[in-house]
């Protein structure tokens, strides 16, 4: 992509950047309208099936129009730079606000008697489900066609810039697409990770929506002009003070301290009300799931018992909240002589021994039965942990409970973080590669979860868990 430096060239650049924004906005608007239309249509059909008379309200299109305007105003559309947790939070809040506004409008205009309360309530509830799901599909389509996201240039030092590029590519859904780099290092390379390193003659770079200033405190000594360059020439700038993971990143908020920029960090883990809400909601989910889960548990236990006439359940000591050990329940997925088989395999197979040392798991584990592999792949072996949740020993969502021998292989800082919350039946590690991510995944994702915990993050993990179970990805 090249443009001239004439006035016409700059107009072309602005048109290109605007057209990319417009494609992203238009794609999400079309997806949202489809989601709301489906929600109101399905709600009307349900009302017709239950009470007779199809009542899809004529004013549903006004709701769609209000949604589009407000979602753009709240930066939900196109949502560049917004992670899935914050996106879900804003969608839920906006949907609730529209529902409350619609109910108030129907009451004040005295037309509530002519509208089906069931249709209205169900439509908004379904809209809160359909909109995120369809948006995921729209975003994937845009990513595949290389049309998604805000084009950015990065100002920084070589090593940290390289790390940032890898992070942005791994989290492509956030929507920052690096297209150029300005390095503070005088003898830097011509490109990093396939992205061109730009020369000083190209500053400012007009072909980007925004700039990312990486660790400005470290750039101050080598290239102090970078900060002024970014602030004066880019409408949007993202300042990354330091690349580390030792503080919450999801719930940071800027604060003006009398002319000095500050950053407020919220640690939701320390809010007792939020933790109580989490535990109560998870227990309620388990209780609601029991009518389906109990027959499934009974049938599975019978199948395991009939295979070798041994106990179908397995208990193992795991490390819980505060470092307190507890007995975690699972379905038995291994042969009765599992320990002897493991000892023989470790003695006779060096490759297996090396893989075992990395994560205490192996795809070629001789102890696991055929039924056991199915139970692990579908995560049905975890169902007995409902008992641990009801007893308060585990949470529905949290860090993976580990046996002591595995827990001790983690860095002490990570051990301490994990012990601040109850371990979970599912969690961020399990939906981010599960067994395939190994210890590195536990260190990264469990620490991220504890530092950034919120109800919204739990909802995201719960939905992703369902997806992983259906795909049977990463578990063995």
BAGUGU-155060 format. One record per residue: x, y, z of N, C-alpha, C in turn. Coordinates in steps of 0.05 Angstrom, whole numbers, padded with zeros to 5 digits, always signed. Layout:
REM BAGUGU-155060
XYZXYZXYZ...
END
This chain:
REM BAGUGU-155060
+00017-00024+00000+00000+00000+00000+00017+00025+00000+00016+00041-00021+00031+00065-00022+00013+00088-00031+00018+00111-00019+00003+00135-00026+00024+00158-00029+00016+00177-00045+00034+00200-00049+00033+00218-00025+00050+00238-00024+00051+00257-00002+00038+00283-00010+00025+00284-00033+00010+00308-00041-00015+00310-00025-00029+00332-00029-00055+00336-00015-00075+00314-00024-00075+00307-00050-00092+00286-00060-00084+00259-00047-00058+00255-00044-00049+00230-00031-00059+00228-00003-00058+00249+00012-00068+00248+00040-00098+00244+00041-00112+00255+00022-00141+00251+00020-00146+00221+00015-00131+00209-00003-00134+00181-00008-00128+00164+00016-00108+00172+00032-00102+00157+00056-00125+00159+00076-00136+00182+00079-00158+00186+00098-00183+00170+00089-00187+00169+00062-00209+00154+00052-00205+00124+00056-00180+00115+00053-00174+00087+00058-00179+00079+00087-00170+00096+00106-00173+00090+00134-00203+00091+00141-00218+00110+00130-00246+00112+00136-00261+00088+00124-00253+00080+00100-00267+00057+00088-00263+00032+00104-00240+00028+00116-00235+00005+00133-00253+00006+00157-00255+00029+00170-00273+00033+00192-00302+00027+00184-00310+00038+00161-00337+00035+00152-00344+00006+00146-00325-00009+00135-00330-00038+00130-00334-00053+00156-00318-00047+00176-00321-00060+00202-00347-00052+00215-00354-00026+00215-00379-00018+00227-00403-00030+00212-00402-00029+00186-00425-00039+00170-00429-00069+00174-00407-00084+00177-00409-00113+00182-00422-00119+00208-00415-00104+00229-00427-00109+00255-00455-00099+00257-00461-00077+00243-00489-00067+00243-00507-00087+00230-00498-00098+00207-00514-00119+00193-00518-00143+00211-00497-00152+00225-00499-00175+00243-00517-00169+00266-00516-00145+00278-00533-00138+00301-00563-00137+00292-00568-00126+00269-00596-00125+00259-00607-00153+00255-00590-00170+00244-00598-00198+00240-00604-00211+00267-00586-00207+00287-00590-00219+00313-00616-00209+00327-00621-00183+00325-00645-00172+00338-00671-00182+00323-00669-00183+00296-00692-00193+00281-00698-00222+00288-00677-00238+00291-00681-00266+00299-00693-00268+00327-00683-00251+00345-00692-00251+00372-00722-00245+00374-00730-00223+00361-00758-00216+00362-00776-00236+00347-00766-00247+00325-00781-00267+00310-00785-00292+00327-00764-00302+00339-00766-00326+00355-00783-00322+00380-00780-00298+00392-00797-00291+00416-00826-00292+00408-00833-00281+00384-00860-00281+00375-00871-00309+00371-00854-00326+00359-00862-00354+00355-00867-00369+00381-00850-00364+00401-00854-00377+00427-00880-00367+00440-00885-00341+00438-00910-00331+00449-00934-00343+00435-00932-00346+00408-00954-00358+00393-00959-00387+00402-00937-00402+00406-00939-00430+00414-00951-00433+00442-00945-00414+00460-00955-00416+00487-00983-00405+00492-00988-00382+00479-01013-00368+00484-01031-00363+00460-01020-00369+00436-01035-00364+00412-01033-00335+00404-01032-00330+00378-01030-00302+00368-01001-00293+00367-00992-00289+00342-00964-00280+00339-00962-00250+00344-00946-00242+00363-00944-00213+00370-00915-00203+00368-00905-00201+00344-00879-00187+00341-00884-00158+00339-00875-00142+00357-00882-00113+00358-00872-00098+00334-00889-00079+00324-00881-00063+00301-00858-00044+00307-00855-00038+00333-00833-00019+00340-00806-00033+00344-00804-00058+00337-00779-00073+00340-00756-00059+00324-00763-00047+00301-00743-00034+00285-00732-00009+00299-00748+00004+00315-00738+00027+00330-00717+00017+00351-00721-00006+00362-00702-00018+00380-00675-00022+00366-00677-00033+00341-00653-00038+00326-00638-00012+00320-00654+00008+00312-00641+00034+00307-00627+00046+00332-00641+00044+00354-00629+00054+00379-00604+00038+00387-00605+00012+00382-00582-00005+00388-00558+00004+00372-00562+00008+00346-00540+00016+00328-00528+00042+00336-00544+00062+00342-00534+00088+00349-00519+00087+00376-00530+00073+00396-00518+00072+00422-00493+00054+00422-00493+00033+00406-00469+00015+00405-00446+00029+00393-00451+00046+00373-00429+00062+00361-00420+00083+00381-00438+00095+00395-00431+00115+00415-00415+00104+00438-00421+00079+00445-00406+00065+00467-00381+00051+00457-00374+00055+00432-00350+00043+00420-00352+00013+00418-00376+00002+00421-00380-00026+00417-00378-00034+00387-00384-00015+00371-00383-00018+00342-00364+00002+00331-00341-00006+00319-00333-00034+00314-00320-00048+00337-00314-00035+00359-00303-00049+00382-00273-00053+00379-00259-00036+00364-00230-00039+00362-00217-00034+00389-00198-00051+00396-00184-00047+00421-00198-00057+00446-00221-00070+00442-00237-00080+00464-00237-00110+00466-00229-00121+00489-00228-00150+00493-00256-00161+00495-00258-00188+00494-00283-00201+00494-00298-00197+00521-00283-00195+00543-00296-00192+00569-00310-00165+00571-00296-00143+00563-00308-00117+00563-00330-00114+00543-00327-00127+00520-00348-00127+00500-00373-00139+00511-00371-00162+00524-00394-00176+00535-00407-00158+00556-00391-00145+00573-00402-00128+00594-00418-00105+00582-00408-00093+00561-00422-00070+00549-00447-00079+00534-00445-00101+00521-00469-00112+00507-00492-00117+00528-00485-00129+00550-00504-00136+00570-00516-00111+00582-00500-00091+00589-00510-00066+00601-00527-00051+00581-00519-00049+00556-00534-00035+00536-00561-00049+00531-00561-00075+00530-00586-00090+00525-00605-00086+00549-00594-00086+00573-00612-00082+00596-00623-00053+00596-00606-00034+00588-00615-00006+00587-00637-00003+00566-00634-00016+00543-00655-00014+00522-00681-00028+00532-00678-00050+00546-00702-00064+00556-00717-00046+00576-00702-00034+00594-00714-00016+00614-00727+00008+00600-00713+00020+00580-00724+00042+00566-00749+00035+00550-00749+00012+00538-00772+00003+00523-00796-00002+00541-00791-00014+00564-00813-00019+00583-00825+00007+00594-00807+00026+00599-00816+00052+00609-00832+00067+00587-00823+00065+00562-00837+00079+00540-00864+00067+00536-00867+00040+00537-00893+00027+00534-00912+00035+00556-00901+00038+00581-00918+00046+00603-00927+00075+00601-00908+00093+00594-00915+00122+00592-00934+00128+00569-00931+00113+00547-00949+00118+00524-00975+00102+00526-00978+00087+00548-01002+00072+00554-01008+00051+00532-00987+00040+00521-00990+00019+00500-00980-00008+00510-00974-00010+00536-00964-00035+00547-00984-00057+00545-01010-00050+00546-01031-00071+00545-01033-00083+00517-01023-00069+00497-01024-00079+00470-00998-00094+00462-00980-00096+00480-00954-00109+00474-00952-00134+00493-00942-00155+00482-00938-00179+00497-00913-00176+00514-00917-00177+00541-00894-00174+00559-00875-00198+00555-00887-00222+00550-00871-00246+00545-00853-00242+00520-00865-00232+00498-00850-00227+00474-00827-00208+00478-00834-00185+00491-00813-00164+00495-00791-00175+00513-00797-00187+00535-00776-00197+00553-00759-00219+00540-00772-00237+00527-00757-00259+00514-00740-00249+00491-00750-00229+00476-00735-00218+00454-00710-00205+00463-00711-00190+00485-00687-00177+00495-00667-00197+00507-00678-00218+00520-00661-00239+00531-00646-00254+00508-00661-00261+00487-00649-00274+00464-00629-00256+00450-00636-00230+00448-00618-00212+00436-00591-00210+00450-00592-00212+00476-00567-00212+00492-00550-00237+00487-00562-00258+00476-00547-00283+00469-00539-00282+00439-00557-00275+00422-00552-00276+00393-00531-00255+00384-00532-00231+00396-00514-00210+00387-00485-00218+00391-00477-00227+00415-00448-00235+00418-00441-00259+00400-00459-00278+00396-00452-00301+00380-00449-00293+00350-00467-00277+00340-00464-00268+00312-00440-00250+00308-00435-00234+00329-00411-00216+00327-00385-00233+00325-00384-00255+00339-00360-00272+00338-00356-00282+00309-00378-00290+00296-00377-00299+00268-00368-00276+00250-00379-00252+00254-00372-00229+00237-00343-00223+00240-00333-00223+00265-00305-00216+00270-00286-00237+00257-00293-00262+00259-00277-00283+00246-00276-00279+00216-00298-00272+00204-00299-00267+00176-00281-00244+00168-00282-00222+00184-00265-00199+00178-00235-00206+00182-00229-00222+00202-00201-00230+00207-00191-00247+00183-00207-00266+00174-00199-00283+00152-00194-00267+00126-00209-00245+00122-00206-00229+00098-00187-00206+00102-00173-00205+00126-00153-00184+00132-00166-00156+00131-00191-00154+00140-00204-00128+00140-00210-00119+00169-00204-00136+00188-00211-00130+00216-00190-00113+00229-00198-00093+00244-00180-00080+00263-00170-00053+00254-00158-00040+00274-00146-00014+00271-00117-00017+00263-00109-00003+00242-00081-00004+00234-00064+00014+00252-00043+00003+00263-00027+00018+00283+00003+00017+00276+00017+00037+00285+00046+00037+00284+00056+00036+00313+00079+00024+00317+00090+00020+00344+00116+00036+00346+00118+00051+00368+00143+00065+00375+00155+00050+00400+00180+00041+00397+00191+00027+00420+00219+00016+00414+00230+00001+00434+00255-00013+00431+00251-00040+00419+00272-00051+00407+00269-00075+00390+00257-00099+00405+00269-00106+00428+00260-00131+00442+00231-00129+00451+00224-00107+00464+00197-00104+00474+00177-00101+00452+00185-00088+00430+00167-00086+00407+00161-00113+00395+00181-00130+00394+00178-00157+00383+00158-00172+00401+00160-00170+00427+00142-00183+00445+00113-00173+00441+00111-00147+00438+00084-00135+00435+00071-00145+00409+00086-00146+00388+00075-00156+00362+00064-00184+00365+00080-00201+00379+00070-00229+00383+00045-00229+00399+00043-00212+00420+00018-00211+00436-00006-00202+00420-00001-00181+00403-00023-00170+00387-00033-00191+00367-00015-00206+00356-00023-00226+00336-00037-00250+00350-00028-00257+00373-00041-00279+00388-00069-00271+00396-00073-00245+00402-00099-00235+00410-00110-00217+00387-00112-00229+00364-00120-00213+00340-00148-00202+00343-00165-00215+00359-00192-00206+00362-00195-00178+00374-00174-00169+00389-00175-00143+00401-00175-00121+00379-00161-00126+00357-00164-00107+00335-00142-00087+00332-00118-00092+00341-00095-00075+00335-00077-00090+00315-00075-00079+00290-00060-00091+00269-00035-00075+00263-00011-00084+00272+00014-00068+00267+00021-00069+00238+00027-00045+00227+00035-00043+00199+00062-00028+00196+00072-00017+00217+00098-00003+00216+00110+00001+00244+00136+00004+00245+00150+00006+00270+00171+00028+00269+00172+00044+00290+00193+00064+00293+00210+00054+00317+00235+00047+00312+00252+00037+00334+00270+00059+00345+00273+00057+00371+00292+00075+00385+00320+00067+00381+00325+00041+00374+00352+00031+00370+00364+00040+00344+00387+00052+00345+00400+00063+00321+00408+00041+00301+00415+00018+00311+00425-00003+00293+00404-00026+00291+00379-00019+00291+00358-00039+00290+00355-00052+00263+00340-00073+00261+00336-00087+00235+00318-00072+00216+00316-00081+00192+00299-00069+00172+00269-00076+00176+00265-00099+00190+00237-00107+00196+00237-00125+00221+00214-00126+00233+00210-00143+00257+00185-00159+00253+00187-00186+00254+00164-00204+00251+00149-00198+00225+00164-00190+00204+00152-00185+00179+00140-00157+00176+00142-00140+00196+00132-00113+00195+00155-00093+00190+00152-00075+00171+00175-00058+00164+00182-00038+00186+00208-00034+00190+00217-00013+00208+00220+00012+00191+00206+00033+00200+00205+00058+00184+00227+00077+00191+00234+00094+00172+00256+00113+00177+00245+00139+00187+00262+00156+00197+00254+00182+00208+00240+00199+00187+00248+00196+00162+00236+00212+00141+00207+00206+00136+00198+00183+00146+00170+00175+00143+00152+00183+00166+00164+00197+00186+00148+00206+00209+00133+00232+00202+00109+00236+00210+00091+00216+00221+00080+00197+00199+00072+00174+00207+00063+00154+00187+00033+00158+00182+00025+00166+00158-00003+00174+00155-00022+00150+00150-00011+00126+00146-00028+00104+00137-00039+00087+00161-00039+00099+00185-00048+00084+00208-00070+00099+00222-00088+00084+00235-00109+00097+00251-00098+00108+00277-00078+00094+00288-00068+00101+00315-00039+00093+00318-00028+00101+00340+00000+00094+00347+00000+00081+00375+00020+00064+00379+00025+00052+00405+00052+00060+00414+00053+00074+00437+00079+00083+00448+00086+00063+00470+00108+00049+00466+00115+00027+00483+00136+00036+00503+00129+00034+00529+00147+00041+00551+00160+00068+00548+00143+00090+00549+00153+00117+00544+00175+00125+00564+00174+00115+00588+00195+00123+00607+00223+00114+00599+00224+00091+00584+00249+00081+00574+00257+00094+00548+00237+00104+00533+00244+00118+00508+00253+00147+00513+00247+00157+00537+00253+00185+00543+00283+00191+00540+00300+00172+00548+00329+00177+00547+00340+00175+00519+00329+00158+00502+00340+00153+00475+00326+00169+00453+00299+00169+00454+00284+00184+00434+00261+00200+00447+00268+00222+00460+00247+00237+00474+00226+00249+00455+00233+00252+00429+00215+00264+00410+00192+00245+00403+00194+00219+00410+00173+00200+00403+00147+00208+00416+00148+00216+00441+00123+00223+00455+00108+00246+00442+00123+00267+00434+00111+00289+00421+00101+00282+00393+00116+00265+00379+00109+00256+00353+00081+00242+00354+00078+00225+00373+00053+00209+00376+00030+00227+00383+00034+00244+00403+00012+00260+00413+00002+00281+00394+00019+00291+00376+00012+00312+00357+00002+00302+00331+00007+00277+00323+00002+00269+00296-00018+00245+00293-00026+00234+00315-00045+00212+00314-00069+00218+00331-00093+00214+00319-00117+00220+00333-00120+00202+00358-00112+00177+00355-00113+00158+00377-00085+00147+00383-00079+00145+00409-00053+00134+00417-00057+00116+00441-00044+00093+00441-00044+00075+00464-00017+00075+00477-00016+00082+00502+00010+00083+00517+00012+00058+00534+00033+00042+00529+00039+00018+00544+00062+00024+00563+00056+00029+00589+00078+00037+00607+00099+00016+00611+00091-00010+00613+00111-00031+00617+00098-00058+00610+00113-00075+00597+00103-00101+00589+00107-00121+00612+00088-00123+00630+00090-00144+00651+00062-00152+00658+00059-00173+00674+00033-00184+00680+00028-00184+00710+00041-00166+00725+00039-00166+00754+00018-00148+00765+00000-00138+00748-00022-00122+00757-00046-00128+00740-00070-00123+00751-00094-00128+00734-00094-00109+00710-00102-00120+00687-00102-00104+00662-00130-00099+00652-00150-00115+00660-00177-00112+00649-00191-00088+00661-00186-00082+00686-00202-00062+00700-00186-00037+00707-00167-00029+00691-00153-00004+00695-00170+00019+00684-00170+00041+00699-00185+00065+00691-00167+00090+00694-00166+00107+00673-00150+00132+00675-00163+00151+00695-00146+00165+00709-00155+00186+00728-00138+00211+00725-00152+00234+00727-00138+00260+00726-00132+00269+00754-00106+00269+00761-00098+00277+00788-00088+00306+00787-00107+00325+00782-00099+00353+00782-00079+00359+00760-00083+00348+00736-00066+00353+00714-00045+00332+00709-00043+00313+00728-00024+00290+00725-00040+00265+00719-00032+00250+00699-00046+00226+00691-00041+00204+00711-00062+00192+00721-00060+00169+00739-00076+00145+00728-00071+00122+00739-00085+00098+00731-00096+00083+00755-00122+00080+00756-00135+00066+00778-00137+00037+00772-00128+00019+00790-00129-00009+00785-00148-00022+00805-00169-00036+00795-00188-00049+00812-00182-00079+00814-00179-00088+00838-00174-00117+00843-00200-00128+00854-00217-00139+00835-00243-00149+00843-00242-00172+00862-00219-00186+00863-00216-00208+00881-00219-00200+00910-00213-00175+00916-00214-00165+00944-00242-00155+00952-00261-00156+00933-00288-00147+00939-00304-00170+00950-00311-00171+00976-00325-00194+00987-00353-00198+00975-00366-00176+00967-00393-00178+00955-00392-00192+00928-00371-00185+00912-00368-00198+00886-00362-00228+00889-00346-00235+00909-00339-00263+00913-00363-00278+00923-00379-00266+00940-00404-00279+00950-00423-00283+00927-00426-00263+00909-00444-00265+00886-00434-00288+00868-00408-00290+00864-00397-00311+00847-00404-00339+00859-00400-00343+00884-00406-00369+00896-00435-00376+00896-00452-00356+00902-00481-00361+00902-00491-00368+00874-00481-00353+00853-00491-00358+00826-00481-00385+00816-00457-00393+00824-00447-00419+00815-00462-00442+00828-00468-00439+00853-00484-00460+00867-00512-00462+00854-00523-00440+00847-00550-00440+00834-00548-00454+00807-00527-00449+00792-00523-00462+00766-00521-00492+00769-00506-00501+00789-00503-00529+00794-00529-00542+00802-00544-00529+00820-00570-00539+00828-00589-00542+00805-00589-00522+00787-00606-00523+00763-00598-00545+00744-00572-00551+00744-00562-00572+00725-00565-00600+00736-00570-00603+00762-00571-00630+00774-00592-00648+00762-00616-00639+00755-00636-00657+00743-00626-00671+00718-00608-00657+00703-00597-00669+00679-00571-00685+00686-00556-00674+00705-00530-00685+00711-00532-00712+00726-00551-00714+00745-00552-00738+00761-00557-00763+00745-00577-00764+00727-00580-00788+00710-00555-00794+00694-00542-00773+00684-00517-00778+00668-00495-00789+00685-00493-00779+00710-00473-00790+00729-00479-00819+00735-00504-00826+00739-00511-00854+00746-00505-00873+00723-00511-00865+00698-00506-00882+00675-00476-00885+00671-00461-00863+00673-00432-00865+00669-00419-00882+00690-00427-00879+00715-00416-00895+00736-00421-00925+00731-00445-00932+00721-00452-00960+00716-00434-00971+00693-00429-00955+00672-00412-00964+00650-00384-00969+00659-00373-00952+00676-00346-00955+00686-00344-00980+00703-00364-00984+00720-00364-01008+00738-00366-01034+00722-00382-01034+00702-00386-01059+00686-00361-01066+00670-00344-01048+00665-00320-01054+00649-00301-01072+00665-00295-01066+00690-00276-01082+00706-00285-01087+00734-00310-01080+00741-00322-01086+00767-00305-01073+00790-00294-01050+00785-00281-01034+00805-00296-01008+00809-00289-00995+00831-00303-00970+00839-00303-00950+00816-00326-00938+00808-00326-00920+00785-00316-00892+00791-00313-00885+00817-00305-00858+00824-00276-00859+00833-00263-00835+00830-00235-00833+00837-00232-00807+00855-00218-00810+00877-00213-00787+00894-00183-00782+00895-00176-00757+00895-00147-00750+00897-00145-00724+00913-00124-00722+00929-00119-00698+00945-00109-00676+00927-00122-00653+00927-00114-00630+00912-00111-00606+00931-00097-00586+00921-00092-00562+00937-00114-00542+00931-00127-00533+00953-00150-00514+00950-00143-00486+00958-00164-00471+00963-00161-00443+00972-00145-00442+00998-00127-00423+00999-00110-00420+01023-00090-00442+01027-00086-00458+01006-00067-00481+01008-00078-00505+01023-00104-00504+01030-00116-00526+01045-00122-00549+01027-00113-00574+01033-00118-00597+01016-00147-00606+01019-00158-00617+00997-00185-00629+00998-00186-00652+00979-00206-00669+00981-00210-00692+00965-00227-00685+00940-00215-00685+00917-00230-00679+00893-00241-00704+00880-00266-00703+00872-00279-00727+00860-00279-00725+00829-00275-00748+00817-00276-00751+00788-00286-00779+00781-00295-00783+00757-00299-00810+00748-00271-00823+00743-00270-00849+00749-00245-00863+00744-00242-00868+00714-00220-00858+00703-00215-00862+00674-00192-00880+00668-00180-00891+00690-00156-00908+00686-00162-00937+00694-00144-00954+00686-00146-00982+00694-00140-00985+00724-00149-01006+00737-00144-01010+00766-00114-01012+00773-00098-01022+00754-00069-01025+00759-00054-01001+00748-00065-00977+00749-00054-00954+00736-00026-00947+00746-00022-00948+00772+00004-00939+00783+00027-00958+00774+00022-00983+00773+00043-01002+00763+00049-00997+00734+00028-00993+00718+00032-00987+00689+00048-00962+00685+00043-00941+00701+00058-00916+00699+00087-00920+00706+00092-00935+00727+00120-00940+00736+00135-00954+00713+00123-00974+00701+00137-00989+00680+00142-00971+00655+00122-00955+00649+00125-00938+00626+00147-00917+00630+00149-00906+00654+00170-00886+00660+00198-00899+00659+00200-00924+00667+00225-00937+00667+00235-00945+00640+00216-00952+00622+00223-00964+00596+00221-00945+00572+00209-00921+00576+00205-00903+00554+00215-00875+00561+00240-00868+00553+00252-00842+00559+00236-00818+00548+00225-00821+00524+00209-00800+00512+00184-00794+00528+00171-00816+00537+00147-00813+00554+00155-00800+00580+00177-00808+00592+00186-00796+00617+00191-00766+00614+00203-00757+00592+00208-00729+00588+00182-00713+00585+00163-00725+00570+00137-00712+00567+00122-00710+00593+00124-00731+00609+00111-00732+00635+00122-00711+00654+00148-00706+00653+00160-00686+00671+00151-00658+00665+00143-00653+00639+00136-00626+00631+00109-00618+00643+00089-00636+00643+00062-00628+00652+00048-00650+00667+00062-00672+00674+00049-00694+00688+00025-00705+00673+00026-00704+00646+00006-00715+00628+00020-00725+00603+00006-00743+00589+00016-00752+00563-00007-00762+00546-00005-00757+00520-00025-00767+00501-00023-00797+00499+00000-00808+00506+00004-00837+00503+00004-00851+00530-00015-00843+00547-00016-00854+00574-00029-00882+00573-00014-00903+00580-00025-00930+00578-00046-00937+00599-00048-00920+00619-00067-00926+00641-00096-00920+00634-00100-00902+00614-00127-00893+00608-00143-00913+00591-00167-00919+00599-00184-00937+00584-00196-00923+00560-00209-00939+00542-00222-00927+00519-00245-00909+00528-00261-00919+00547-00283-00903+00557-00272-00878+00571-00249-00882+00585-00236-00860+00599-00228-00837+00581-00217-00845+00557-00209-00825+00538-00233-00808+00528-00255-00822+00524-00279-00808+00516-00289-00789+00538-00288-00798+00563-00297-00781+00585-00279-00757+00588-00253-00760+00584-00235-00738+00587-00238-00718+00564-00241-00728+00539-00245-00711+00516-00270-00694+00518-00291-00705+00530-00316-00691+00532-00319-00677+00559-00299-00681+00577-00299-00669+00604-00321-00681+00622-00333-00703+00614-00354-00715+00631-00341-00727+00656-00315-00733+00656-00303-00743+00680-00303-00723+00703-00309-00698+00697-00309-00677+00717-00335-00674+00732-00356-00687+00722-00383-00683+00733-00385-00688+00763-00371-00708+00774-00373-00712+00804-00363-00688+00820-00349-00670+00807-00339-00646+00822-00362-00627+00830-00386-00632+00820-00409-00617+00830-00411-00620+00860-00404-00643+00870-00404-00647+00899-00384-00629+00913-00360-00626+00902-00340-00608+00913-00350-00579+00913-00365-00571+00892-00375-00544+00890-00396-00539+00911-00414-00558+00915-00435-00555+00935-00424-00555+00963-00401-00568+00967-00388-00569+00993-00371-00544+00998-00368-00527+00978-00352-00502+00981-00322-00506+00978-00314-00530+00969-00285-00535+00965-00275-00526+00938-00293-00524+00919-00286-00516+00892-00306-00495+00882-00298-00481+00860-00316-00463+00846-00323-00476+00819-00344-00466+00807-00349-00475+00780-00327-00466+00760-00317-00441+00765-00296-00430+00748-00274-00420+00766-00250-00427+00759-00227-00419+00775-00201-00432+00765-00179-00428+00778-00154-00442+00771-00157-00472+00774-00143-00487+00757-00145-00516+00758-00134-00527+00784-00149-00544+00799-00139-00556+00824-00117-00576+00817-00094-00573+00830-00071-00590+00824-00063-00607+00848-00053-00631+00844-00041-00646+00866-00016-00632+00875-00007-00639+00900+00015-00625+00912+00041-00627+00895+00046-00651+00884+00071-00655+00869+00071-00638+00844+00048-00632+00832+00047-00614+00809+00048-00585+00818+00034-00578+00839+00033-00551+00849+00061-00541+00856+00077-00559+00867+00104-00551+00876+00124-00545+00853+00116-00553+00828+00134-00547+00805+00129-00518+00795+00108-00505+00804+00102-00477+00795+00119-00457+00811+00124-00434+00800+00138-00413+00815+00122-00406+00840+00136-00399+00861+00123-00393+00887+00102-00371+00884+00109-00350+00868+00090-00328+00865+00063-00338+00853+00065-00357+00833+00041-00368+00821+00026-00385+00840+00040-00401+00856+00027-00417+00877+00011-00400+00896+00022-00377+00904+00009-00360+00923-00016-00347+00910-00014-00339+00885-00036-00328+00871-00059-00348+00869-00053-00372+00861-00074-00392+00857-00088-00399+00883-00074-00397+00905-00086-00404+00931-00104-00382+00942-00106-00360+00928-00123-00338+00938-00152-00342+00931-00157-00362+00913-00185-00367+00905-00190-00397+00906-00215-00405+00906-00222-00433+00904-00216-00444+00876-00205-00467+00874-00199-00478+00847-00226-00484+00833-00224-00486+00806-00249-00488+00791-00251-00514+00775-00276-00522+00770-00282-00545+00753-00274-00539+00724-00276-00514+00716-00265-00505+00691-00252-00478+00696-00236-00468+00677-00222-00443+00681-00209-00434+00655-00195-00412+00658-00182-00399+00635-00161-00417+00622-00146-00432+00639-00126-00451+00628-00139-00472+00612-00162-00483+00622-00175-00505+00608-00186-00496+00581-00194-00471+00578-00205-00462+00552-00184-00448+00535-00159-00449+00543-00138-00436+00528-00117-00457+00520-00126-00480+00512-00107-00501+00504-00109-00526+00521-00120-00523+00546-00123-00546+00565-00096-00561+00568-00096-00587+00565-00072-00602+00570-00049-00595+00552-00055-00585+00527-00035-00579+00508-00018-00555+00516-00028-00538+00533-00013-00514+00541+00006-00519+00564+00003-00541+00578+00022-00550+00599+00025-00530+00621+00049-00532+00634+00055-00514+00657+00056-00485+00649+00066-00479+00626+00068-00451+00617+00040-00439+00615+00021-00455+00606-00007-00445+00605-00019-00440+00632-00012-00458+00651-00022-00454+00679-00011-00429+00691+00015-00424+00687+00029-00401+00698+00017-00375+00686+00012-00376+00660+00002-00351+00647-00027-00347+00653-00044-00367+00648-00073-00362+00648-00085-00362+00676-00075-00379+00693-00086-00379+00721-00079-00353+00735-00054-00343+00730-00046-00318+00742-00063-00295+00731-00068-00295+00705-00084-00275+00692-00112-00275+00704-00123-00299+00708-00151-00301+00718-00153-00289+00746-00134-00296+00764-00135-00286+00791-00132-00256+00792-00114-00245+00776-00110-00216+00776-00133-00200+00763-00147-00213+00744-00167-00198+00729-00195-00209+00733-00199-00224+00755-00224-00238+00759-00248-00219+00760-00270-00228+00747-00295-00213+00749-00317-00233+00740-00341-00226+00746-00364-00242+00737-00365-00243+00707-00358-00222+00693-00358-00221+00664-00338-00240+00652-00314-00241+00664-00294-00260+00655-00304-00289+00659-00318-00294+00681-00329-00321+00686-00349-00329+00664-00366-00310+00656-00385-00315+00635-00371-00323+00609-00350-00308+00602-00335-00314+00578-00323-00342+00579-00311-00349+00602-00299-00375+00606-00320-00397+00604-00343-00393+00616-00364-00413+00615-00373-00419+00586-00376-00398+00570-00384-00401+00542-00362-00415+00527-00337-00407+00531-00315-00420+00517-00311-00449+00526-00319-00455+00551-00317-00483+00560-00336-00501+00544-00361-00491+00539-00380-00506+00524-00369-00511+00496-00357-00490+00484-00345-00493+00457-00323-00514+00457-00305-00513+00477-00282-00532+00478-00292-00561+00482-00313-00564+00498-00324-00591+00503-00336-00602+00477-00350-00585+00462-00362-00594+00437-00340-00601+00417-00319-00585+00416-00297-00590+00397-00278-00612+00407-00280-00619+00433-00262-00639+00445-00233-00631+00440-00226-00606+00447-00200-00595+00441-00182-00595+00466-00159-00607+00464-00138-00603+00483-00138-00621+00508-00159-00637+00512-00161-00653+00536-00152-00682+00530-00135-00693+00548-00126-00721+00545-00117-00731+00572
END
